[in-house]
Amino acid sequence: MKKSLYIIYLLAFATLICSCQQKLQDLIDENPYGEGTRKLNINLIYPVGFEHEKAGAEIKVLNPSNGIEYKLYSNDLGKASIDLQYGFYRVSVTDKGTPVSGAVPIFNRSVDQVRLVDTLKGDLNINVELALSYAGQLIIKEVYYRGSTGLDLKTFQYDKYITFYNNSNEIAYLDSVCFGIVEPYNAPTNPTPWSYLNAAGQRVIRDTIPIIEAIWQFPGTGKSHPLQPGKEVVVALSAAVDHTILRPMSVNLNVPGYWVCYNQRYTNASYHPSPGPNLANHWLDLLWKEGTSSAYPFSTVNPAPVIFRIPEIGAQAYINNPANRSRKPGTTSATEYVMIPSSWVLDGVECFDVTTKNKRFPASIDATFVVMGDADRYLGKTVHRKVDEEATQKAGGRIVYMDTNNSANDFYVRSSQSIKE
């Protein structure tokens, strides 16, 4: 009798298990987000005079919490729609217009914290006002900042450099070109304090950007340092010596024609030893330094480098004017930052280590970002421009790089430093 009851109980338990499994499978087969989605309607607003540039704009909708990204294209009315799960999203737009007098207009905008929540009734409609900029002559081609590993398996990061490239068919002059990094050193986990909420409740980054720590400038009288079409210039950000002698994975930065960010106000001998003899008279001028740092603190995680020109007033006079410097909003710190209008910027690139970070550049400089994570650290990898194959062909083989002011489109992670080729 006990054996029979045991068999009955066992059969009942097995039936219950099968029933539970079937219910679980039914739940899996259903759309679990059927009641948890909302439609996002996006309307693109172009600058005055460019209202006809509406169809085919690339729109990316990113969920920073899980890294899932959706790609859309606007219709003839400059509109696009997508059904999304509840959550917070980042919407970025990039479009390239019809050339005007040889200059290619670029339209960008990035909108953070677009909220799709269960308390929302109906669709969420957002207007995205696109910022106008133009494809540049002098661009950032490559940034090497995540370091390398020596034969002794020790990691090394005193070999950082950045490369500028003449992406046009005319001579570019390096004279008076300035270089710096945007505050903060590392991409923030919260929205930058240099931003505000507009009337539509969208988070917008100011068009005047804060330069942190230092401003470097190429010397010259105007045409002292020409850069021919399709040529590049390498700037060592720290030790301008041959690092490959002890670390083959690293680079030689003591090369004729290279430049270096070097000034004796930076006393850290590991980061800033005396530059190699091949860089004589190729030191960038240090126009401004804030604080007591003994080494130029270029981030090895997620920097935001930028190149710019300060117009007629002159760089030194502009920087020396207290009205052109500012303290960080919402803090009591006495640290000052030189504020540069985005219209003076030649190029900039926003580097992230994870997609959940927040931007520092306005869309007119860089609508998105390029990601190089911790898995790529200390392997000699760089952030590098993609080749624009169509433009290169039209230029008769002179390499032309992508320049949409949208780093997600324009850059990729390269497996090794290009200057070693």
C-alpha positions as CSV (number, residue, x, y, z in Angstrom):
1,M,0.0,0.0,0.0
2,K,2.8,2.4,0.9
3,K,4.6,1.6,-2.4
4,S,1.4,2.3,-4.4
5,L,1.0,5.7,-2.6
6,Y,4.6,6.5,-3.3
7,I,4.1,5.8,-7.0
8,I,1.0,8.0,-7.1
9,Y,2.8,10.8,-5.3
10,L,5.7,10.5,-7.7
11,L,3.4,10.6,-10.8
12,A,1.6,13.6,-9.4
13,F,4.9,15.4,-8.7
14,A,6.1,14.7,-12.3
15,T,2.8,16.0,-13.7
16,L,3.2,19.2,-11.6
17,I,6.7,19.6,-12.9
18,C,5.6,19.2,-16.5
19,S,2.8,21.6,-16.0
20,C,5.2,24.2,-14.5
21,Q,7.7,23.7,-17.3
22,Q,4.9,24.2,-19.9
23,K,3.7,27.4,-18.2
24,L,7.3,28.7,-18.1
25,Q,7.8,27.9,-21.8
26,D,4.5,29.7,-22.5
27,L,5.8,32.8,-20.7
28,I,9.1,32.6,-22.7
29,D,7.2,32.3,-26.0
30,E,5.1,35.3,-25.2
31,N,6.4,38.9,-25.6
32,P,7.3,39.8,-22.0
33,Y,7.3,43.5,-22.9
34,G,3.9,43.5,-24.5
35,E,2.5,45.8,-21.8
36,G,5.9,47.5,-21.2
37,T,6.6,49.4,-24.3
38,R,6.0,52.9,-25.7
39,K,6.5,54.4,-29.1
40,L,9.2,57.1,-29.5
41,N,8.5,59.6,-32.3
42,I,11.5,61.6,-33.3
43,N,11.2,64.9,-35.3
44,L,14.4,66.4,-36.6
45,I,14.7,70.2,-36.7
46,Y,17.4,71.5,-39.1
47,P,19.1,74.9,-38.8
48,V,17.6,77.8,-40.8
49,G,18.6,77.5,-44.5
50,F,18.9,73.7,-44.3
51,E,15.3,72.7,-43.8
52,H,15.4,70.7,-47.1
53,E,18.0,68.3,-45.7
54,K,15.6,65.9,-44.0
55,A,15.5,62.4,-45.6
56,G,18.0,59.7,-44.7
57,A,19.5,61.1,-41.5
58,E,21.0,58.3,-39.4
59,I,19.4,58.1,-35.9
60,K,20.8,55.9,-33.2
61,V,18.8,55.0,-30.1
62,L,21.0,53.5,-27.3
63,N,20.0,52.0,-24.0
64,P,23.1,52.7,-21.9
65,S,22.2,50.2,-19.2
66,N,22.5,47.2,-21.5
67,G,24.3,48.6,-24.6
68,I,21.6,47.7,-27.0
69,E,21.4,50.1,-29.9
70,Y,18.8,50.6,-32.6
71,K,19.5,52.4,-35.9
72,L,16.8,54.3,-37.8
73,Y,16.7,56.7,-40.8
74,S,14.5,59.7,-41.1
75,N,11.8,59.9,-43.8
76,D,11.1,62.8,-46.2
77,L,9.6,64.8,-43.4
78,G,12.6,64.4,-41.1
79,K,10.7,61.9,-38.8
80,A,11.3,58.4,-37.5
81,S,9.5,56.2,-34.9
82,I,10.4,53.1,-32.9
83,D,8.7,51.0,-30.2
84,L,10.9,50.6,-27.1
85,Q,10.8,49.0,-23.7
86,Y,10.5,51.2,-20.7
87,G,13.8,52.8,-19.8
88,F,16.2,55.7,-20.3
89,Y,17.7,56.2,-23.8
90,R,20.3,58.3,-25.6
91,V,19.2,59.5,-29.0
92,S,22.0,60.7,-31.4
93,V,21.6,62.0,-34.9
94,T,24.1,62.5,-37.7
95,D,23.5,63.8,-41.2
96,K,25.7,65.2,-44.0
97,G,24.3,67.9,-46.2
98,T,24.9,69.2,-49.7
99,P,28.3,71.0,-50.0
100,V,28.2,74.8,-49.8
101,S,31.1,76.5,-51.5
102,G,33.2,73.4,-51.1
103,A,32.4,73.0,-47.4
104,V,30.4,70.0,-46.3
105,P,27.7,70.8,-43.7
106,I,27.4,68.3,-40.9
107,F,24.3,68.1,-38.6
108,N,24.5,66.4,-35.2
109,R,22.7,66.2,-31.9
110,S,22.8,63.9,-28.9
111,V,19.9,63.9,-26.4
112,D,20.5,62.1,-23.1
113,Q,18.0,60.7,-20.6
114,V,15.0,60.3,-22.9
115,R,12.5,58.7,-20.5
116,L,10.0,56.0,-21.6
117,V,8.1,55.1,-18.4
118,D,4.9,53.3,-17.5
119,T,3.3,56.5,-16.3
120,L,3.4,57.9,-19.8
121,K,0.1,58.1,-21.7
122,G,0.4,57.5,-25.4
123,D,3.5,58.1,-27.5
124,L,6.6,60.1,-26.5
125,N,7.3,62.8,-29.1
126,I,10.6,64.6,-29.1
127,N,12.0,67.4,-31.2
128,V,15.7,67.1,-31.9
129,E,17.3,70.4,-32.9
130,L,20.4,69.6,-35.0
131,A,23.6,71.6,-34.5
132,L,25.4,72.8,-37.7
133,S,29.2,72.3,-38.2
134,Y,31.4,71.6,-41.2
135,A,33.8,68.8,-42.0
136,G,37.3,70.0,-40.9
137,Q,40.6,70.4,-42.7
138,L,42.7,69.4,-39.7
139,I,41.4,66.4,-37.9
140,I,42.4,64.0,-35.1
141,K,43.5,60.8,-36.8
142,E,44.6,58.7,-33.9
143,V,44.8,58.7,-30.1
144,Y,47.0,56.2,-28.3
145,Y,46.4,56.4,-24.5
146,R,45.7,52.9,-23.1
147,G,49.3,51.8,-22.8
148,S,51.3,48.7,-23.5
149,T,53.1,45.8,-21.8
150,G,56.8,45.2,-21.6
151,L,58.8,41.9,-21.9
152,D,58.8,41.8,-18.1
153,L,55.0,41.8,-18.3
154,K,54.8,45.1,-16.5
155,T,52.3,47.6,-17.8
156,F,53.4,50.9,-19.2
157,Q,51.7,54.2,-20.0
158,Y,54.3,56.9,-20.5
159,D,54.1,56.6,-24.2
160,K,50.9,58.3,-25.1
161,Y,50.5,60.3,-28.4
162,I,47.9,61.9,-30.6
163,T,48.1,62.3,-34.4
164,F,46.6,65.2,-36.4
165,Y,45.9,64.8,-40.2
166,N,45.3,67.2,-43.1
167,N,42.1,65.7,-44.5
168,S,41.7,68.3,-47.2
169,N,43.3,69.0,-50.6
170,E,44.9,72.3,-49.5
171,I,47.9,73.0,-47.2
172,A,47.0,73.3,-43.5
173,Y,49.2,75.4,-41.2
174,L,49.9,74.2,-37.7
175,D,50.9,77.7,-36.5
176,S,48.6,78.8,-33.6
177,V,46.7,75.5,-33.5
178,C,45.9,74.8,-29.8
179,F,45.4,71.4,-28.1
180,G,43.8,70.5,-24.8
181,I,41.4,68.2,-23.0
182,V,37.9,68.8,-21.9
183,E,36.8,68.7,-18.2
184,P,36.5,66.3,-16.6
185,Y,39.6,64.1,-17.2
186,N,37.4,61.0,-17.3
187,A,33.9,60.7,-18.7
188,P,31.5,61.3,-15.8
189,T,28.9,58.8,-14.5
190,N,26.4,61.6,-14.1
191,P,25.5,64.3,-16.6
192,T,28.3,66.9,-16.9
193,P,27.6,70.1,-14.8
194,W,28.4,72.1,-17.9
195,S,25.0,71.2,-19.3
196,Y,21.4,72.3,-18.7
197,L,17.8,71.2,-19.3
198,N,16.2,73.0,-22.2
199,A,12.5,74.0,-22.5
200,A,11.7,70.5,-23.8
201,G,13.3,68.9,-20.7
202,Q,16.3,67.6,-22.8
203,R,19.8,67.5,-21.4
204,V,21.9,69.8,-23.5
205,I,25.7,70.4,-23.2
206,R,26.8,74.0,-23.4
207,D,28.3,75.3,-26.6
208,T,31.2,76.8,-24.7
209,I,33.5,74.0,-23.5
210,P,35.8,73.9,-20.5
211,I,39.5,73.1,-21.0
212,I,41.1,71.6,-18.0
213,E,44.7,71.8,-16.7
214,A,46.7,73.1,-19.7
215,I,46.5,74.6,-23.2
216,W,49.3,73.8,-25.6
217,Q,50.0,75.6,-28.9
218,F,52.0,75.1,-32.0
219,P,54.5,78.0,-32.4
220,G,55.0,79.9,-35.6
221,T,54.3,83.2,-37.4
222,G,51.4,82.0,-39.5
223,K,53.0,79.8,-42.2
224,S,56.0,78.4,-40.4
225,H,54.7,74.8,-40.1
226,P,52.8,73.7,-43.3
227,L,51.1,70.3,-43.3
228,Q,50.6,69.0,-46.9
229,P,47.3,67.4,-48.0
230,G,47.2,63.8,-46.8
231,K,50.0,64.2,-44.3
232,E,50.0,63.8,-40.5
233,V,51.9,65.2,-37.5
234,V,52.5,63.2,-34.3
235,V,52.4,64.9,-30.9
236,A,53.9,63.0,-28.0
237,L,51.8,63.7,-24.9
238,S,54.5,62.6,-22.4
239,A,57.9,61.0,-22.9
240,A,59.2,61.8,-26.3
241,V,61.9,59.1,-26.4
242,D,62.3,55.6,-28.0
243,H,60.2,53.3,-25.8
244,T,60.7,50.3,-28.0
245,I,64.2,49.6,-26.8
246,L,62.9,48.0,-23.6
247,R,59.2,47.5,-24.7
248,P,58.8,46.3,-28.3
249,M,55.0,46.7,-28.0
250,S,55.4,50.4,-27.4
251,V,56.5,53.2,-29.8
252,N,59.4,55.3,-30.8
253,L,58.5,59.0,-30.2
254,N,62.0,60.4,-30.9
255,V,61.4,60.8,-34.6
256,P,62.2,63.8,-36.8
257,G,59.1,65.8,-37.5
258,Y,57.3,64.8,-34.3
259,W,56.2,67.3,-31.7
260,V,55.9,67.0,-27.9
261,C,54.0,68.5,-25.0
262,Y,57.0,69.4,-22.9
263,N,57.6,72.2,-20.5
264,Q,59.8,72.3,-17.4
265,R,56.8,73.3,-15.2
266,Y,56.0,69.6,-15.5
267,T,58.7,68.0,-13.3
268,N,57.8,64.4,-13.2
269,A,60.8,62.7,-14.9
270,S,58.9,59.5,-15.7
271,Y,56.3,61.3,-17.7
272,H,58.4,64.1,-19.0
273,P,62.1,63.3,-19.4
274,S,64.0,65.6,-21.7
275,P,62.8,65.0,-25.2
276,G,65.0,63.1,-27.6
277,P,67.4,65.0,-29.9
278,N,65.2,64.6,-33.0
279,L,62.6,66.8,-31.4
280,A,64.8,69.9,-31.0
281,N,62.7,73.1,-31.6
282,H,59.6,70.9,-31.8
283,W,58.2,71.6,-28.3
284,L,54.6,72.9,-28.1
285,D,54.2,76.2,-26.2
286,L,52.5,75.8,-22.8
287,L,50.1,78.8,-22.9
288,W,48.3,78.1,-19.6
289,K,48.6,75.7,-16.7
290,E,46.2,75.4,-13.7
291,G,47.1,73.7,-10.4
292,T,50.2,71.9,-9.1
293,S,50.2,68.7,-11.1
294,S,53.8,67.6,-11.9
295,A,52.7,65.6,-15.0
296,Y,50.3,66.4,-17.8
297,P,47.2,64.3,-16.8
298,F,45.9,62.9,-20.1
299,S,43.4,60.2,-19.2
300,T,44.4,56.5,-19.8
301,V,40.7,55.5,-19.5
302,N,38.5,57.9,-21.4
303,P,40.0,61.2,-22.5
304,A,38.3,63.9,-24.6
305,P,41.0,65.7,-26.6
306,V,40.3,68.7,-28.7
307,I,42.1,71.0,-31.1
308,F,41.1,74.6,-31.7
309,R,42.2,78.0,-32.9
310,I,41.6,81.2,-30.9
311,P,40.9,84.0,-33.4
312,E,42.3,87.5,-34.0
313,I,42.6,88.5,-30.3
314,G,45.4,86.0,-29.9
315,A,45.5,82.9,-27.7
316,Q,47.6,84.3,-24.9
317,A,45.5,87.5,-24.5
318,Y,42.3,85.5,-24.5
319,I,43.5,83.1,-21.8
320,N,44.9,85.9,-19.6
321,N,41.5,87.5,-19.5
322,P,39.6,86.3,-16.4
323,A,36.3,86.8,-18.1
324,N,37.2,83.9,-20.4
325,R,37.7,81.4,-17.5
326,S,35.1,79.8,-15.3
327,R,34.8,77.6,-12.2
328,K,32.8,74.4,-12.4
329,P,29.0,75.1,-11.9
330,G,27.6,73.8,-8.6
331,T,31.0,73.5,-6.8
332,T,33.0,75.7,-4.4
333,S,36.3,74.7,-5.9
334,A,38.6,77.6,-6.9
335,T,39.9,75.6,-10.0
336,E,39.4,77.5,-13.2
337,Y,38.8,76.3,-16.7
338,V,39.4,78.2,-19.9
339,M,36.1,78.4,-21.8
340,I,36.4,77.8,-25.6
341,P,33.4,78.5,-27.9
342,S,32.6,75.4,-30.0
343,S,32.8,77.4,-33.2
344,W,36.6,77.7,-32.6
345,V,37.0,73.9,-32.4
346,L,38.7,72.2,-35.4
347,D,38.1,68.7,-34.1
348,G,37.5,66.6,-31.0
349,V,36.8,63.0,-30.1
350,E,35.0,61.6,-27.1
351,C,36.5,58.3,-25.8
352,F,34.6,56.0,-23.4
353,D,35.5,52.8,-21.7
354,V,31.8,51.8,-21.2
355,T,28.7,53.1,-22.9
356,T,27.1,54.1,-19.6
357,K,29.3,57.2,-19.2
358,N,28.1,60.7,-20.0
359,K,29.3,63.0,-22.7
360,R,31.4,66.2,-22.4
361,F,31.3,67.5,-25.9
362,P,28.3,69.2,-27.5
363,A,26.9,67.6,-30.7
364,S,28.5,70.2,-32.9
365,I,32.0,68.7,-31.9
366,D,31.1,65.1,-31.4
367,A,27.6,63.7,-31.4
368,T,28.5,60.4,-29.8
369,F,31.7,58.5,-28.7
370,V,34.1,55.7,-29.4
371,V,34.5,52.9,-26.9
372,M,37.7,51.1,-26.0
373,G,37.1,49.0,-22.9
374,D,39.4,47.5,-20.2
375,A,39.9,44.3,-22.3
376,D,41.9,46.5,-24.7
377,R,44.1,48.1,-22.1
378,Y,47.9,47.7,-22.2
379,L,47.9,46.0,-25.6
380,G,49.2,48.9,-27.7
381,K,45.7,49.5,-29.2
382,T,44.6,52.9,-30.4
383,V,41.5,54.8,-31.3
384,H,41.8,55.4,-35.1
385,R,39.9,57.1,-37.9
386,K,38.1,55.0,-40.5
387,V,38.9,55.6,-44.1
388,D,36.2,57.2,-46.3
389,E,36.5,54.9,-49.3
390,E,34.3,57.0,-51.6
391,A,36.0,60.3,-50.8
392,T,39.4,58.6,-51.1
393,Q,38.5,57.4,-54.6
394,K,37.3,60.8,-55.6
395,A,40.6,62.3,-54.3
396,G,42.6,60.2,-56.7
397,G,43.9,57.8,-53.9
398,R,44.9,60.5,-51.4
399,I,43.5,59.0,-48.2
400,V,40.4,60.9,-46.9
401,Y,39.1,59.9,-43.4
402,M,35.6,59.8,-42.2
403,D,34.6,63.2,-40.7
404,T,30.9,63.4,-39.6
405,N,31.6,64.8,-36.1
406,N,30.2,61.5,-34.8
407,S,32.9,59.3,-33.3
408,A,30.8,56.1,-33.4
409,N,30.8,56.5,-37.2
410,D,34.3,57.9,-37.6
411,F,36.5,55.8,-35.4
412,Y,37.4,52.2,-34.6
413,V,39.7,50.4,-32.2
414,R,42.9,49.6,-34.0
415,S,45.0,46.6,-32.9
416,S,48.3,48.4,-32.9
417,Q,49.8,51.9,-33.2
418,S,49.8,53.2,-36.8
419,I,53.1,55.0,-36.4
420,K,54.9,51.6,-36.2
421,E,54.1,50.8,-39.8
